[in-house]
């Protein structure tokens, strides 16, 4: 079975996790509250996406479409 869709989930997970790291640092480095608010919102969205991706991985495991 082609596992390309699983690779895409992992790539999306890696990108979202990296975005969270960038946003955390950007909030420290930001020089005004509007930037901090923007980075905070982006971070929350990325954390939500990470949870969605984790749920999809669990679903794939149940469906026997995931190889560890």
Secondary structure, DSSP 8 states (H G I E B T S, - for coil): ---HHHHHHHHHHHHHHHHHHHHHHHHHH-SSHHHHHHHHHHHHHHHHHHHHHHHHHHHHHHTT----
